[in-house]
Amino acid sequence: MVMNPMNIVILAAGKGTRMFSDKPKVLHKLAGKPLLQHVLECAMSLQPKKVCVIYGHGGEAVPKAMQQYSAEFVIQEPQLGTGHAVQQALPYLAKDGETLVLYGDVPLIQHSTLHQMRQAGEGLVLLTVDLDNPTGYGRIVRNRDGDVQCIVEQREASPEQLEIREVNTGIMLVQTAKLREWLGKLKNNNAQGEYYLTDIVAMAVAEGVAVHTVQPAQRWEVEGVNNKAQLAQLERIWQQVTAARLMMQGVTLADPARIDVRGELSCGRDVEIDVGCVFEGKVSLGDRVRVGAYSIICNAKIGQETQIAPYSHLDQSEVGANCYIGPYARLRPGAQLANGVHVGNFVEIKNSEIGQGSKANHLSYIGDSTVGSRVNIGAGTITCNYDGANKYRTIIGDDAFIGSDTQLVAPVTVGKGATIGAGSTITKDTPEGELTLSRSKQVSVSDWQRPQRRAK
């Protein structure tokens, strides 16, 4: 079936009073992304000819937050209803083809459902859903033959119409030429004094235009967000959907109810994820990776067979194969670990490359450094990379051994195979293969007495 060219209009002008926030409602986050971003990504997957976002409250915050998308952002001021909102988009829409209307606070609409709407037939296509409690929604009114006659809003519905369970989601697909014509005929003679987009349904029926309905595969696709409770509920629903998808792909989750994916998580074979883990941004886990409980991984790539022990935090880092990280380790942006690296408890690495087989197992800070292969970094070692104004780099050659409680004052180079004695402060380059020490002479004072606590 050949698809007509398509415009997409996303209504995102609501203030979100019930959110009790200064932030525009559509910029509140679900699964790590603003509500509107979810809708825009789904819209872009349909390869539309034009996307137009109607915004209102929050000034330029909405277009600024979504500037990476090639959409037209149009302000609706004043706000006189959904029909009035779509009218604002008309000057920017391609004149041919169809127009799809979506909502910025209905974030989980799926590509498959919208594709189904496009295949429903010529005319006007409505996305509807049957609800046990339809309170607040416009009702789909049909005749005895089952044909759609109109949509009646809650405030204007008769007692009989209020019993109808099939409701309007607001999402619709309509021929652009007809949309222009019908929007020009809208009236605001209703309880709210607004221009309802839904009034075009009765116009279509009066003209003999076919009105089709499609229902989503899952009800959560059309659930909107009006307050923080609904946002939290939809967050849990989406995390459950994501967890189910991961398990169907072969990922072992210790508890599907205790994982949060706030971005894109791709996993190899036989990946195991313990409870309470959070994945943000774009994360890739190789085959047989194990992630310990309550770890946080952001925008990172983890090689196969690597184990991440509990309570570790990885951010904008790359870890090779067969590494062991944590517990309580922190890899900050720019950390790049080769294969077989061990990073132990309370070790922090930032903007540094760690060579194959090197180890920093305890209580160390490695920043702005290039560490070679098979290096051992003792407990309490730090690279002093900042002089208060500028950052400097530390270079440690292959097979070096750094004793415990060493301070490496950058810029400095430790030669290949060098050994640094424990407790040293290294301010100059050290030669390859030699032992370097930097300690004051040990002295014992025989007549010294430990201070005593003064009596109060």
C-alpha positions in Angstrom: 0.0 0.0 0.0 1.4 3.4 -1.1 1.5 5.9 1.8 0.5 9.5 1.3 2.9 12.2 2.3 2.3 13.1 5.9 2.4 16.1 8.2 2.5 15.6 11.9 1.2 18.2 14.4 2.1 17.7 18.1 0.0 19.6 20.6 2.3 20.6 23.5 0.9 23.9 24.8 -0.6 22.8 28.1 0.6 24.5 31.3 0.3 21.4 33.4 -1.1 23.2 36.4 -1.6 19.9 38.3 2.2 19.1 38.0 2.8 22.0 40.4 6.0 22.9 38.6 7.6 25.8 36.8 8.7 23.5 34.0 6.4 23.0 31.0 4.5 19.7 31.4 5.9 18.2 28.2 9.5 18.6 29.5 9.0 16.4 32.6 10.9 13.2 32.1 9.8 9.6 31.6 12.5 6.9 31.3 15.1 9.6 31.2 13.7 11.7 28.4 11.2 14.5 28.2 7.6 13.4 27.4 7.7 15.4 24.2 10.9 13.8 23.1 9.3 10.3 23.2 6.5 11.7 20.9 9.0 13.4 18.6 11.1 10.2 18.2 8.0 8.2 17.4 6.8 10.9 14.9 10.2 11.0 13.2 10.2 7.2 12.8 7.2 7.7 10.4 9.4 9.8 8.1 7.0 12.7 7.8 7.2 15.5 5.4 6.7 18.1 8.1 6.5 18.1 11.9 5.0 21.0 13.7 5.0 21.4 17.5 2.5 23.7 19.1 3.8 25.0 22.4 2.6 27.7 24.8 3.6 27.9 28.5 7.3 28.0 29.4 8.4 30.5 26.8 11.2 29.2 24.6 12.0 26.3 27.0 10.2 23.8 24.8 11.9 24.6 21.4 15.2 25.0 23.1 15.0 21.6 24.7 14.0 20.0 21.4 16.3 21.9 19.1 18.0 18.7 17.8 14.8 17.9 15.9 14.0 19.3 12.5 10.5 20.5 13.6 8.6 23.7 13.3 7.8 25.2 16.7 4.8 27.5 16.8 3.5 29.3 19.9 -0.3 29.2 20.7 -1.2 32.4 22.4 -3.9 32.7 23.6 -4.9 29.1 24.1 -8.4 28.5 22.8 -8.7 24.8 22.6 -7.3 21.9 20.5 -8.9 23.1 17.2 -7.4 26.5 17.7 -4.0 24.8 18.4 -4.1 22.9 15.1 -5.1 26.1 13.3 -1.8 27.6 14.3 0.1 24.8 12.4 -1.8 25.2 9.1 0.6 27.8 7.5 3.5 25.4 8.0 2.0 22.2 6.7 2.5 20.7 3.3 -0.8 21.1 1.4 -1.0 17.6 0.1 -1.3 14.2 1.8 -2.4 13.6 5.4 -2.0 15.2 8.8 -1.5 13.2 12.0 -2.4 14.9 15.3 -0.4 13.7 18.4 -0.1 15.0 21.9 3.1 15.9 23.8 1.8 14.6 27.1 0.9 11.1 25.7 4.5 9.9 25.5 4.2 6.1 24.8 2.3 6.0 21.5 4.0 3.3 19.4 5.1 3.3 15.7 3.1 0.1 15.1 -0.2 1.7 16.2 0.3 4.8 14.0 1.3 2.6 11.1 -2.0 0.8 11.6 -3.9 4.1 11.5 -2.3 4.9 8.1 -3.5 1.6 6.7 -7.1 2.0 8.0 -8.5 3.5 4.9 -9.3 6.8 3.2 -11.2 9.5 5.2 -10.8 10.4 8.9 -9.1 7.9 11.2 -9.6 8.1 15.0 -7.6 6.3 17.6 -10.0 5.1 20.3 -9.9 2.9 23.4 -12.4 1.2 25.6 -12.1 2.2 29.3 -13.9 0.8 32.4 -13.9 4.3 33.7 -14.2 6.8 30.8 -14.7 9.9 33.1 -13.2 13.0 31.6 -12.9 11.6 28.0 -14.9 12.5 24.9 -17.3 9.6 24.0 -17.4 8.0 20.6 -21.1 8.1 19.5 -22.1 5.5 16.9 -25.4 4.8 15.1 -27.2 1.5 15.2 -25.0 0.3 12.3 -21.9 1.0 14.3 -20.8 3.9 12.3 -19.2 6.8 14.1 -21.5 9.9 14.2 -19.6 12.3 16.4 -17.5 12.8 19.5 -19.2 14.3 22.6 -17.0 15.9 25.3 -17.7 15.0 28.9 -19.2 18.4 29.7 -21.7 18.3 26.8 -22.6 14.6 27.1 -26.1 13.4 28.0 -26.6 10.8 30.7 -27.0 8.1 28.1 -23.8 9.2 26.3 -21.9 9.2 29.6 -22.5 5.4 29.7 -20.4 4.9 26.5 -17.1 3.2 27.2 -15.4 3.8 23.9 -13.5 7.1 24.2 -11.5 9.5 22.0 -7.7 9.5 22.6 -7.3 12.7 20.7 -5.0 11.1 18.1 -6.3 11.3 14.6 -5.3 11.1 11.0 -7.1 13.3 8.4 -6.6 14.4 4.8 -4.8 17.8 5.0 -7.1 19.5 2.5 -10.2 18.5 4.5 -8.5 19.5 7.8 -8.0 23.0 6.5 -11.6 23.2 5.3 -13.1 21.8 8.6 -10.9 23.9 10.9 -12.2 27.0 9.2 -15.8 26.0 10.2 -15.2 25.4 13.9 -17.3 27.3 16.4 -16.8 27.8 20.1 -20.4 27.6 21.3 -19.7 25.2 24.1 -19.3 25.3 27.9 -15.6 26.1 27.7 -15.8 28.7 24.9 -13.1 26.7 23.1 -12.6 25.4 19.5 -12.8 21.6 19.8 -10.8 19.6 17.2 -13.2 16.8 17.8 -16.0 18.8 16.1 -14.6 17.9 12.7 -15.8 14.3 13.2 -19.5 15.5 12.8 -18.5 17.6 9.8 -16.9 14.5 8.2 -20.1 12.4 8.8 -22.3 15.2 7.4 -20.3 15.2 4.2 -20.3 11.4 3.9 -16.6 11.1 4.6 -15.7 7.7 6.0 -14.7 7.7 9.7 -12.5 4.8 10.7 -11.4 3.8 14.2 -8.3 2.0 15.3 -7.4 0.8 18.8 -3.9 0.5 20.2 -2.4 -2.9 21.1 -1.8 -1.7 24.7 -3.9 0.7 26.6 -0.8 2.4 28.1 0.1 3.7 24.6 -2.6 6.4 25.0 -2.4 7.2 28.6 -1.6 10.9 29.3 0.2 12.7 32.0 -1.5 15.4 34.0 0.1 15.1 37.4 3.2 13.6 39.1 1.2 10.5 40.2 0.3 9.7 36.6 3.9 10.3 35.6 5.2 7.9 38.1 2.6 5.3 37.2 3.5 5.5 33.5 7.2 5.3 34.4 6.6 2.0 36.2 4.5 0.7 33.3 7.2 1.5 30.7 10.0 0.0 32.9 8.0 -3.2 33.1 7.6 -3.2 29.3 11.3 -2.6 28.9 12.2 -5.3 31.4 10.0 -7.8 29.6 11.6 -6.9 26.3 15.1 -7.5 27.7 14.2 -10.8 29.1 12.7 -11.9 25.8 16.1 -11.1 24.3 17.8 -13.4 26.8 18.9 -11.0 29.5 18.7 -12.4 33.1 17.1 -9.9 35.5 17.3 -10.7 39.2 14.0 -8.8 39.7 12.2 -7.3 36.6 10.5 -4.8 39.0 13.8 -3.3 40.1 15.5 -2.0 37.0 15.4 1.4 35.4 16.4 2.0 31.8 16.5 5.7 31.0 17.7 5.6 27.5 18.9 2.7 25.2 20.3 -0.5 26.7 21.7 -3.1 24.3 22.8 -6.5 25.7 24.8 -9.4 24.3 24.2 -13.0 25.2 23.9 -14.3 28.8 24.0 -10.9 30.4 23.0 -10.8 34.1 21.7 -7.7 35.9 21.1 -7.7 39.6 18.5 -5.6 41.4 18.3 -1.8 41.6 20.5 -1.0 38.6 20.0 2.2 36.6 21.1 2.6 32.9 21.1 6.1 31.4 21.8 7.3 27.9 23.2 4.8 25.5 24.7 1.7 27.2 26.1 -1.4 25.6 26.8 -4.6 27.6 28.8 -7.3 25.9 28.3 -11.1 26.1 28.3 -12.6 29.6 28.6 -9.2 31.4 27.4 -9.2 35.0 26.2 -6.0 36.6 26.1 -6.0 40.4 23.3 -4.6 42.5 22.6 -0.9 42.6 25.1 0.0 40.0 24.6 3.1 37.8 25.9 3.0 34.2 25.6 6.1 31.9 26.6 6.3 28.3 29.1 3.5 28.5 30.3 0.5 26.6 31.2 -2.6 28.5 33.2 -5.5 26.9 32.4 -9.2 27.2 33.0 -11.2 30.4 33.4 -8.1 32.4 32.0 -8.1 36.0 30.8 -4.9 37.6 30.5 -5.4 41.4 27.7 -3.7 43.4 27.4 0.0 43.9 29.7 1.0 41.0 29.1 4.2 38.9 30.3 4.4 35.3 29.7 7.5 33.3 30.8 8.2 29.7 33.4 5.4 30.0 34.6 2.4 27.9 35.6 -0.8 29.5 37.3 -3.7 27.7 36.7 -7.5 28.1 37.4 -9.5 31.2 37.6 -6.6 33.5 36.6 -6.4 37.1 35.1 -3.2 38.4 34.1 -2.3 42.0 32.5 -2.6 44.3 32.0 1.1 45.0 34.2 2.1 42.0 33.6 5.3 40.0 34.6 5.7 36.3 34.1 9.3 35.3 33.9 10.7 31.7 36.9 9.8 29.6 37.9 6.6 31.4 39.0 4.0 28.9 40.0 0.6 30.3 41.7 -2.1 28.1 41.1 -5.8 28.5 41.7 -7.5 31.9 41.9 -4.3 34.0 40.9 -4.4 37.7 39.5 -1.3 39.4 38.6 -2.0 43.0 36.7 -0.5 45.8 36.7 3.3 46.2 38.9 3.8 43.1 38.0 6.8 40.9 39.3 7.2 37.3 38.7 10.2 35.2 39.9 11.1 31.6 42.5 8.3 31.7 43.5 5.3 29.6 44.4 2.2 31.6 46.4 -0.5 29.7 45.8 -4.2 29.5 46.1 -6.2 32.8 46.7 -3.2 35.0 45.3 -3.0 38.5 44.2 -0.3 40.9 42.4 -2.3 43.6 42.0 0.1 46.6 41.3 3.7 47.5 43.0 5.5 44.6 42.4 8.5 42.3 43.7 8.4 38.7 42.9 11.5 36.7 44.3 12.8 33.4 46.6 9.9 33.1 48.0 7.3 30.6 48.7 4.1 32.4 50.5 1.3 30.5 49.9 -2.5 30.7 50.5 -4.7 33.7 50.9 -1.7 36.0 50.1 -2.2 39.7 48.8 0.9 41.5 48.9 0.6 45.3 46.2 1.6 47.8 46.0 5.4 48.5 47.8 6.4 45.3 46.7 9.7 43.7 47.6 11.6 40.6 47.9 15.3 41.5 46.7 16.6 38.2 45.4 20.1 39.1 47.4 23.0 40.3 44.4 25.2 41.0 44.3 26.7 37.5 45.4 24.0 34.9 45.3 20.3 34.5 48.4 18.2 33.7 48.9 14.6 32.6 50.6 11.7 34.3 52.2 8.9 32.3 53.0 5.5 33.8 54.9 3.1 31.7 54.3 -0.7 31.2 55.1 -3.0 34.2 55.5 -0.2 36.7 54.8 -0.8 40.3 53.4 2.2 42.3 53.7 1.7 46.1 50.8 2.5 48.4 50.1 6.1 49.5 52.1 7.6 46.5 51.4 11.1 45.2 52.3 11.6 41.5 52.5 15.4 40.9 51.8 16.0 37.2 53.2 16.6 34.7 55.3 13.5 35.5 56.4 10.3 33.8 57.1 7.0 35.5 59.4 4.9 33.4 58.7 1.4 32.2 59.3 -1.2 34.9 60.0 1.4 37.5 59.1 0.9 41.2 57.9 3.7 43.4 58.4 3.2 47.1 55.3 3.5 49.3 54.7 6.9 50.8 56.6 8.8 48.1 55.7 12.1 46.6 57.0 12.1 43.0 57.6 15.5 41.4 60.1 14.5 38.7 60.2 11.8 36.0 61.5 8.5 37.2 63.9 6.2 35.2 62.9 2.9 33.8 63.5 -0.2 35.8 64.7 1.6 38.9 63.4 2.1 42.5 62.5 5.7 43.3 61.9 6.8 46.8 60.9 10.2 48.2 60.7 10.1 52.0 62.1 12.1 54.9 64.4 10.4 57.4 62.5 8.4 60.1 63.1 9.8 63.6 62.0 8.5 67.0 61.7 11.0 69.8 62.3 9.4 73.2 61.0 12.1 75.5 57.8 12.9 73.6 54.4 12.6 75.3 51.1 12.3 73.6 48.8 15.3 74.4 46.2 14.6 77.1 42.6 15.7 77.0 42.0 18.8 79.1 39.6 18.5 82.0 36.4 20.5 81.5 
